[in-house]
Amino acid sequence: MSDDESTREHVEYDPDQDPEEARSLRRQFRHLEQELAGPTDSQELTAEQLEQKLRSTNKLFKHVQAINEATKDSNILVRFSEISAAKARAMKSGSGAFDVDDFVARLITYMGGRKPVSPADDEDEDEEESEYNAGAPLDWERIGRRALAKSRRVPAMDFMLGPLSIEAKKRAVAKRAVLEKNKDDMKKPQEITEEDITRSENETTKNVATVEKILESIEGQVNLFKFVINPNDFGQSVENLFYLSFLIRDGKCAFEITPDTSEPVIMLCEQPTQEDYDDGLLKHQMVLEFDMDTWRRAIEVFDIREAMIPPRAKSEMRIGQKWYG
């Protein structure tokens, strides 16, 4: 190698590398790629041959100074890794291919239990005579001395892990018993028609009309709480306020706060027409909190003793043969 070449070995990248040298490197890299390309040919390579080709690749890499040649070197290195991994897998998969019969036969021969048979002896000996010398004892000391050269450790007792033979278990197909239902025990759902449903007479529309008639019988305005509160039933007081809200929504009843006493009062009024809304009349919504504490306080403040709206019977509904309240 010249001095010029030795100095270029330390250059990582040189775009001005000699074109002839670059073509020579690419040609040698292509030749290595072709040798390692085929899966059959690569598997036939021995470990020594792989090591030799890897050393050749390393020598070529010392002269690489361009991206194209470096890429080819990387591809070859990847191919070396794939071949090495395939050989490792082949060694692992073939580790269990141990011929026990051949090993035992060779061991018996080594210990003197088998007669070496030659073609000349075959003609003289009887056909029924076995190649094994059944009467000769096996020379265990001979194999012991051979093993003693490798290890002086006394063999210890051990256990076999796993069964001697594996029997494939047959999957037992369990038959599912068919559940037979007794038709006498089956109950048909109760059929309900419109005639079976008896609705309560205490319906919202009718109760709203009743509240309106009571307001018509009162001249002028009346206190809101005195009108809707039932001092003996908080639930019906809430219902009365609910029915009254429909009249206020439809514009049949007016609600206001008196300026002098700040008392909430209601009174019947003429229901506005569509022309009134077109002229600018607006609807206003109000949320009124009415809980049990307010109910008790209103009874105490306004001294409510009797309900102006008559108490109603509890709502009930019959569905089939049962009543629901």
C-alpha positions in Angstrom: 0.0 0.0 0.0 1.4 3.4 -1.0 1.8 6.4 1.4 -1.0 8.2 -0.5 -3.3 5.3 0.2 -2.3 5.1 3.8 -3.2 8.7 4.3 -6.6 8.3 2.7 -7.4 5.5 5.1 -8.0 8.1 7.8 -10.3 10.2 5.6 -14.0 9.5 6.5 -15.5 11.1 3.4 -13.8 12.2 0.2 -15.9 13.2 -2.8 -12.8 13.5 -4.9 -11.8 9.8 -4.5 -10.2 8.3 -7.6 -13.0 7.0 -9.9 -11.1 3.9 -10.8 -10.6 3.0 -7.2 -14.3 3.6 -6.4 -15.3 1.4 -9.4 -13.0 -1.3 -8.2 -14.5 -1.2 -4.7 -18.0 -1.4 -6.0 -17.1 -4.4 -8.3 -15.6 -6.3 -5.3 -18.6 -5.4 -3.1 -21.0 -6.7 -5.9 -19.0 -9.9 -6.1 -19.4 -10.5 -2.3 -23.1 -9.7 -2.5 -23.5 -12.3 -5.2 -21.7 -14.9 -3.2 -23.9 -14.2 -0.1 -27.2 -13.6 -2.0 -28.5 -17.2 -2.5 -30.0 -18.8 0.6 -28.8 -22.3 -0.4 -25.2 -21.2 -1.2 -25.0 -19.1 2.0 -26.1 -22.1 4.2 -23.3 -24.2 2.7 -20.6 -21.8 3.8 -18.7 -22.9 6.8 -17.8 -20.7 9.8 -14.2 -20.4 8.6 -15.4 -19.3 5.1 -17.7 -16.7 6.6 -14.9 -15.4 8.8 -12.6 -15.1 5.7 -15.2 -13.2 3.7 -15.9 -10.9 6.6 -12.2 -10.1 6.9 -12.1 -9.4 3.2 -15.0 -7.0 3.6 -13.2 -5.2 6.4 -10.2 -4.7 4.2 -12.4 -3.2 1.5 -14.1 -0.9 4.0 -10.7 0.7 4.8 -10.7 2.2 1.3 -14.4 3.3 1.4 -14.7 7.1 1.2 -18.1 7.6 -0.6 -21.7 7.1 0.4 -22.4 4.5 -2.3 -19.7 2.2 -1.3 -20.5 2.6 2.4 -24.1 1.6 1.6 -23.0 -1.6 -0.1 -20.7 -2.4 2.9 -23.7 -2.0 5.2 -25.9 -4.3 3.1 -23.2 -7.0 3.2 -22.8 -6.6 6.9 -26.6 -7.1 7.3 -26.4 -10.2 5.1 -23.6 -11.6 7.3 -25.8 -11.1 10.3 -28.7 -12.9 8.7 -26.5 -15.9 7.7 -25.0 -16.1 11.2 -28.5 -16.0 12.8 -29.7 -18.7 10.4 -26.8 -21.0 11.2 -27.4 -20.4 15.0 -31.0 -21.4 14.5 -30.0 -24.5 12.6 -27.5 -25.5 15.3 -30.3 -25.1 17.9 -32.9 -27.1 16.0 -30.4 -29.9 15.2 -29.2 -30.2 18.8 -31.8 -32.8 19.6 -30.9 -35.0 16.6 -28.8 -37.4 18.7 -28.9 -41.0 17.5 -29.1 -43.1 20.6 -28.9 -46.4 18.9 -25.7 -45.5 17.0 -24.1 -44.2 20.3 -25.0 -47.4 22.1 -23.6 -49.6 19.3 -20.3 -47.7 19.2 -20.1 -47.9 23.0 -20.6 -51.7 23.0 -17.9 -52.0 20.3 -15.5 -49.9 22.2 -16.0 -52.0 25.4 -15.4 -55.3 23.5 -18.9 -56.5 23.1 -18.9 -56.5 19.3 -16.7 -58.5 17.0 -15.1 -56.7 14.2 -16.5 -58.4 11.1 -14.5 -58.5 7.9 -15.6 -59.9 4.5 -13.1 -62.9 4.8 -14.6 -63.9 8.2 -18.1 -63.8 6.8 -17.4 -66.7 4.5 -16.0 -68.9 7.3 -18.5 -68.2 10.1 -22.0 -69.6 10.2 -24.9 -67.4 9.1 -26.6 -67.8 12.4 -23.7 -66.5 14.5 -24.3 -62.9 15.7 -21.8 -60.1 15.3 -22.1 -59.5 19.0 -20.1 -61.6 21.4 -22.8 -62.5 23.8 -20.5 -64.4 26.2 -17.8 -61.7 26.5 -18.3 -59.2 29.3 -18.2 -55.5 28.6 -15.0 -53.8 29.5 -16.4 -51.0 31.6 -13.0 -50.1 33.0 -11.9 -49.1 29.6 -14.7 -46.6 29.1 -14.2 -45.5 32.7 -10.5 -44.7 32.1 -11.6 -42.7 29.0 -14.1 -40.8 31.0 -11.7 -40.2 33.8 -9.5 -38.2 31.5 -12.3 -35.7 31.1 -13.7 -35.5 34.6 -13.1 -36.9 38.1 -16.5 -36.0 39.4 -18.5 -38.9 40.7 -21.9 -39.2 38.9 -24.8 -38.3 41.2 -28.3 -39.6 41.2 -30.7 -37.6 39.1 -34.3 -37.8 38.1 -35.9 -37.7 34.7 -38.1 -34.7 34.2 -41.1 -35.6 32.1 -42.7 -38.8 31.0 -41.0 -41.7 29.2 -43.7 -41.6 26.5 -46.4 -39.0 25.6 -49.8 -40.2 24.8 -52.0 -37.8 23.0 -55.1 -37.2 25.0 -58.4 -37.5 23.1 -60.7 -34.7 23.8 -63.9 -36.0 25.3 -66.9 -34.3 23.7 -69.4 -33.7 26.4 -73.0 -33.9 25.3 -75.1 -31.1 26.6 -78.4 -32.3 28.0 -81.3 -30.6 26.3 -83.4 -28.7 28.9 -87.0 -29.8 28.5 -89.5 -27.3 29.9 -92.7 -28.4 31.3 -95.4 -26.6 29.4 -97.8 -26.8 32.4 -95.4 -24.7 34.5 -95.1 -22.0 31.9 -97.1 -18.9 32.6 -98.3 -16.6 29.9 -97.9 -12.8 30.5 -101.1 -11.0 31.4 -102.6 -9.3 28.4 -103.8 -5.8 29.2 -106.2 -3.8 26.9 -107.4 -0.3 27.1 -110.6 -1.5 28.7 -108.6 -3.0 31.6 -107.0 0.4 32.5 -109.3 2.5 34.7 -108.0 6.0 34.8 -108.5 8.3 37.7 -110.9 11.1 37.4 -108.4 13.4 38.9 -106.8 14.6 35.6 -104.8 17.7 35.0 -107.2 19.3 32.5 -110.2 18.9 34.7 -108.4 20.2 37.8 -107.2 23.3 35.8 -110.8 24.0 34.9 -111.9 23.6 38.5 -109.3 26.1 39.7 -110.5 28.6 37.0 -114.1 28.2 38.2 -113.0 28.9 41.8 -111.2 32.1 40.7 -114.3 33.2 38.8 -116.3 33.0 42.0 -113.9 35.3 43.8 -114.4 39.0 43.2 -111.3 41.0 42.8 -107.8 39.8 43.7 -106.8 37.2 46.2 -103.6 36.3 48.0 -101.6 33.7 46.1 -100.7 31.6 49.1 -104.2 31.7 50.6 -105.6 30.5 47.3 -103.2 27.5 46.6 -102.2 26.3 50.1 -104.0 23.4 51.7 -102.9 23.7 55.4 -103.4 20.0 55.9 -101.7 18.6 52.8 -98.4 19.9 51.4 -98.6 17.7 48.3 -101.9 19.1 47.2 -100.6 22.6 47.8 -97.9 22.0 45.2 -100.5 20.5 42.8 -102.7 23.6 43.2 -99.8 25.8 42.3 -99.0 23.6 39.4 -102.6 23.9 38.0 -102.6 27.6 38.6 -99.5 28.0 36.5 -101.4 26.8 33.4 -103.9 29.6 33.8 -101.1 32.2 34.2 -99.3 30.7 31.1 -102.4 31.0 29.0 -103.0 34.6 30.1 -106.3 33.8 31.9 -104.9 34.7 35.3 -102.7 37.7 36.2 -100.0 37.7 38.9 -98.6 40.8 40.5 -97.0 42.2 43.7 -99.0 44.9 45.5 -96.9 48.1 45.8 -98.0 49.0 49.3 -97.8 45.6 51.1 -95.6 43.6 48.7 -98.2 40.9 48.9 -98.3 38.4 46.0 -101.9 38.4 44.5 -103.7 36.8 41.5 -106.9 37.7 39.7 -108.7 36.6 36.6 -108.1 38.7 33.5 -109.1 38.8 29.9 -107.0 36.4 27.8 -104.8 38.4 25.3 -105.3 37.8 21.6 -102.7 37.4 18.9 -103.2 41.1 18.0 -102.1 42.1 21.5 -98.9 40.0 21.1 -98.3 41.6 17.7 -98.6 45.1 19.3 -95.8 44.3 21.6 -97.2 42.4 24.5 -94.5 40.1 26.0 -94.7 36.9 28.1 -92.6 36.8 31.2 -91.5 33.7 33.0 -90.9 33.4 36.7 -89.5 30.6 38.9 -91.2 30.3 42.3 -89.5 28.3 45.0 -92.1 26.5 47.1 -90.8 23.9 49.6 -92.1 22.6 52.9 -90.5 25.4 54.9 -92.1 28.0 52.7 -95.5 26.2 53.0 -95.3 26.2 56.8 -94.1 29.9 57.0 -97.0 31.0 54.6 -99.6 29.2 56.8 -98.2 31.0 59.9 -97.9 34.5 58.3 -101.2 34.6 56.5 -103.1 32.6 59.2 -104.4 30.0 56.7 -106.9 27.7 58.4 -108.9 26.3 55.5 -108.2 25.5 51.9 -109.9 27.6 49.2 -109.5 24.8 46.7 -111.4 21.7 47.9 -109.1 18.7 48.7 -109.1 16.0 46.1 -109.1 12.3 46.5 -105.8 10.6 45.9 -105.1 9.6 42.3 -105.5 5.9 41.6 -105.2 3.8 38.5 -106.2 0.2 37.9 -104.2 -1.9 35.5 -105.6 -5.4 35.1 -106.5 -6.6 38.6 -104.2 -4.3 40.5 -104.6 -0.7 41.7 -101.7 1.8 41.6 -101.8 5.1 43.5 
